[in-house]
Amino acid sequence: MSELLQQFDAAPLALTLRVALLATVAALIVGVALGWVFARTRLPGRGVLEAVCMLPLVLPPTVLGYGILLLMGRHGPLGGWLREHFNYTVIFNWHGAVLASALVALPLVLKAASTAFSQVDRNLEAAARTLRQSHWGVFVRVTLPLAWPGILAGTLLAFARAMGEFGASLMVAGSIRGQTQTASMAIYDAVQAGQDQAALLLACAISAVSVAILVASNRFLAAR
């Protein structure tokens, strides 16, 4: 057992956690903003916009990865501009894995936030306004705290989803050992190379983290 643990390479798992954390933060910021818009406004074309935001949940990861390559590649409109002005690219960069993971995690935060905001009692917000609270003050002191358990549950699920991202990240960031190789990529490469023990250790480690996250998410949903 000790020899097996000595063979364990923690670098892919560490990179996975870093990528998932940054991706979840990005998805949380965008998801909460869009969730409030979808729950509280009658924006023209809201249904189409919401459907577009939910696309990563149903699209094949390779389609999502290809879309990122078209946009962020060297000859893409945004990727070409970044390379020309800042000599920067997300292609074959772990930042590309963050971008891909954030996109696949966004629908989970967005849906949770939209549902949570729609369930907040408007009477409590109206009462806060009678105390001369600004719209931002009402949101921070009343709306967000009441909606937070649901948002947090969705955020935990988004983190778990970001940890398991494979297809889009592989297309955008590649599987460069020590640089862009996340746990899911390392497991795939280990299986392809016949390194079953290494694959098993990584699979068990990421499964344990995922189970812990799902348990925490269920507890937050039950507490609502």
C-alpha positions as CSV (number, residue, x, y, z in Angstrom):
1,M,0.0,0.0,0.0
2,S,2.8,2.4,0.9
3,E,4.5,1.7,-2.5
4,L,1.2,2.4,-4.2
5,L,0.8,5.7,-2.4
6,Q,4.4,6.7,-3.3
7,Q,3.5,6.3,-7.0
8,F,0.6,8.7,-6.6
9,D,1.1,12.0,-8.5
10,A,-0.7,14.8,-6.8
11,A,0.1,17.4,-9.4
12,P,-2.9,16.7,-11.7
13,L,-5.3,16.7,-8.7
14,A,-3.8,20.0,-7.4
15,L,-4.2,21.6,-10.8
16,T,-7.8,20.2,-11.1
17,L,-8.7,21.9,-7.8
18,R,-7.1,25.2,-8.8
19,V,-8.8,25.1,-12.2
20,A,-12.2,24.2,-10.6
21,L,-11.9,26.9,-8.0
22,L,-11.2,29.7,-10.4
23,A,-13.8,28.4,-12.9
24,T,-16.4,28.3,-10.1
25,V,-15.6,31.8,-9.0
26,A,-16.1,33.1,-12.5
27,A,-19.3,31.1,-13.0
28,L,-20.6,32.3,-9.6
29,I,-20.1,36.0,-10.5
30,V,-21.7,35.7,-14.0
31,G,-24.3,33.2,-12.9
32,V,-25.6,35.3,-10.0
33,A,-25.8,38.4,-12.2
34,L,-27.7,36.6,-15.0
35,G,-29.8,34.7,-12.5
36,W,-31.1,37.9,-11.0
37,V,-31.8,39.3,-14.5
38,F,-33.7,36.2,-15.5
39,A,-35.7,36.1,-12.3
40,R,-36.5,39.7,-11.8
41,T,-36.7,41.4,-15.2
42,R,-38.6,41.0,-18.4
43,L,-35.6,41.5,-20.7
44,P,-36.6,41.2,-24.4
45,G,-35.3,37.9,-25.8
46,R,-34.8,36.6,-22.3
47,G,-35.8,33.1,-23.2
48,V,-33.3,32.9,-26.1
49,L,-30.5,34.4,-23.9
50,E,-31.3,31.9,-21.1
51,A,-31.3,29.0,-23.6
52,V,-27.9,30.1,-25.0
53,C,-26.5,30.3,-21.4
54,M,-27.8,26.8,-20.7
55,L,-26.3,25.3,-23.9
56,P,-23.1,24.0,-22.2
57,L,-25.2,21.7,-20.2
58,V,-26.5,19.8,-23.2
59,L,-23.9,20.4,-25.9
60,P,-21.2,17.7,-26.5
61,P,-18.0,19.0,-24.8
62,T,-16.1,18.8,-28.1
63,V,-18.6,21.2,-29.7
64,L,-18.0,23.6,-26.8
65,G,-14.2,23.2,-27.1
66,Y,-14.4,23.8,-30.8
67,G,-16.3,26.9,-30.3
68,I,-13.7,28.2,-27.8
69,L,-11.0,27.4,-30.4
70,L,-12.8,29.4,-33.1
71,L,-13.1,32.4,-30.8
72,M,-9.9,32.2,-28.8
73,G,-7.5,30.5,-31.3
74,R,-4.6,32.3,-32.8
75,H,-6.7,33.3,-35.8
76,G,-9.9,33.8,-33.8
77,P,-11.4,37.3,-33.4
78,L,-10.7,37.5,-29.7
79,G,-7.7,35.2,-29.5
80,G,-5.9,37.0,-32.4
81,W,-6.5,40.3,-30.7
82,L,-5.1,39.1,-27.4
83,R,-2.1,37.6,-29.1
84,E,-1.4,40.7,-31.1
85,H,-1.7,43.2,-28.2
86,F,-0.7,41.2,-25.2
87,N,1.2,38.2,-26.6
88,Y,-1.2,36.0,-24.7
89,T,-3.3,32.9,-25.6
90,V,-5.4,30.5,-23.6
91,I,-4.7,27.7,-26.1
92,F,-2.4,25.0,-24.6
93,N,-2.5,27.0,-21.4
94,W,-4.1,26.0,-18.1
95,H,-6.1,29.2,-18.3
96,G,-7.9,27.6,-21.2
97,A,-9.0,24.8,-18.9
98,V,-10.4,27.4,-16.5
99,L,-12.4,29.0,-19.3
100,A,-13.8,25.7,-20.5
101,S,-14.7,24.6,-17.0
102,A,-16.3,27.9,-16.2
103,L,-18.5,27.6,-19.3
104,V,-19.7,24.1,-18.4
105,A,-20.3,25.1,-14.7
106,L,-22.2,28.3,-15.5
107,P,-25.6,26.7,-16.2
108,L,-25.6,25.1,-12.8
109,V,-25.0,28.3,-10.9
110,L,-27.3,30.3,-13.2
111,K,-30.3,27.9,-12.8
112,A,-29.8,27.7,-9.0
113,A,-29.5,31.5,-8.7
114,S,-32.5,32.2,-10.9
115,T,-34.7,29.8,-8.9
116,A,-33.4,31.1,-5.6
117,F,-34.1,34.8,-6.5
118,S,-37.5,34.0,-7.7
119,Q,-38.4,32.4,-4.4
120,V,-37.4,35.4,-2.3
121,D,-40.4,37.0,-0.6
122,R,-40.9,40.4,-2.3
123,N,-42.7,41.7,0.8
124,L,-39.4,41.6,2.8
125,E,-37.7,43.6,0.1
126,A,-40.5,46.1,0.1
127,A,-40.2,46.4,3.9
128,A,-36.5,47.1,3.5
129,R,-37.1,49.9,1.0
130,T,-39.5,51.6,3.5
131,L,-36.4,51.9,5.8
132,R,-34.7,54.0,3.0
133,Q,-32.5,51.2,1.8
134,S,-31.1,51.7,-1.7
135,H,-31.7,49.0,-4.4
136,W,-28.1,47.8,-3.8
137,G,-28.6,47.8,-0.1
138,V,-31.8,45.7,-0.4
139,F,-30.0,43.3,-2.6
140,V,-27.0,42.9,-0.3
141,R,-28.8,42.9,3.0
142,V,-32.1,41.1,2.1
143,T,-32.3,39.4,-1.3
144,L,-28.8,37.8,-1.5
145,P,-28.8,36.4,2.1
146,L,-32.2,34.8,1.5
147,A,-31.2,33.4,-1.8
148,W,-27.7,32.3,-0.8
149,P,-28.4,28.7,0.4
150,G,-29.8,27.8,-3.0
151,I,-27.0,29.7,-4.8
152,L,-24.4,28.0,-2.7
153,A,-25.9,24.5,-3.4
154,G,-25.7,25.3,-7.1
155,T,-22.2,26.6,-6.8
156,L,-21.0,23.4,-5.1
157,L,-22.5,21.4,-7.9
158,A,-20.7,23.7,-10.4
159,F,-17.4,23.1,-8.6
160,A,-17.9,19.3,-8.9
161,R,-18.8,19.7,-12.6
162,A,-15.7,21.8,-13.2
163,M,-13.5,19.2,-11.6
164,G,-14.8,16.5,-13.9
165,E,-14.5,18.6,-17.1
166,F,-12.6,16.7,-19.8
167,G,-13.5,17.1,-23.4
168,A,-13.6,20.9,-23.9
169,S,-10.5,21.4,-21.7
170,L,-8.6,18.7,-23.6
171,M,-9.3,20.5,-26.9
172,V,-8.4,23.9,-25.6
173,A,-5.6,23.3,-23.1
174,G,-4.3,19.9,-24.1
175,S,-2.9,17.4,-21.8
176,I,0.6,18.6,-21.1
177,R,2.0,16.9,-18.0
178,G,2.9,19.3,-15.2
179,Q,1.3,22.2,-17.1
180,T,-2.3,21.6,-18.3
181,Q,-2.9,18.0,-17.4
182,T,-5.9,17.8,-14.9
183,A,-6.9,14.7,-13.0
184,S,-9.5,13.6,-15.7
185,M,-6.8,13.9,-18.4
186,A,-4.2,12.1,-16.2
187,I,-6.6,9.2,-15.6
188,Y,-7.3,8.9,-19.4
189,D,-3.6,9.0,-20.2
190,A,-2.8,6.5,-17.4
191,V,-5.4,4.0,-18.7
192,Q,-4.1,4.4,-22.3
193,A,-0.6,3.7,-21.0
194,G,-1.7,0.6,-19.0
195,Q,-0.9,2.3,-15.7
196,D,-4.0,1.0,-13.9
197,Q,-2.8,1.7,-10.4
198,A,-2.1,5.3,-11.1
199,A,-5.5,5.7,-12.8
200,L,-7.2,4.0,-9.8
201,L,-5.6,6.2,-7.2
202,L,-6.6,9.4,-9.1
203,A,-10.1,8.1,-9.7
204,C,-10.6,7.3,-6.0
205,A,-9.2,10.7,-4.9
206,I,-11.4,12.8,-7.3
207,S,-14.4,10.6,-6.5
208,A,-13.9,11.2,-2.7
209,V,-13.8,14.9,-3.2
210,S,-16.9,14.8,-5.5
211,V,-18.9,12.8,-2.9
212,A,-18.0,15.3,-0.2
213,I,-19.2,18.2,-2.4
214,L,-22.4,16.4,-3.3
215,V,-23.2,15.7,0.4
216,A,-22.6,19.3,1.3
217,S,-24.8,20.5,-1.6
218,N,-27.6,18.2,-0.5
219,R,-27.4,19.6,3.0
220,F,-27.7,23.2,1.8
221,L,-30.7,22.3,-0.3
222,A,-32.3,20.5,2.7
223,A,-31.7,23.6,4.8
224,R,-33.6,25.9,2.5
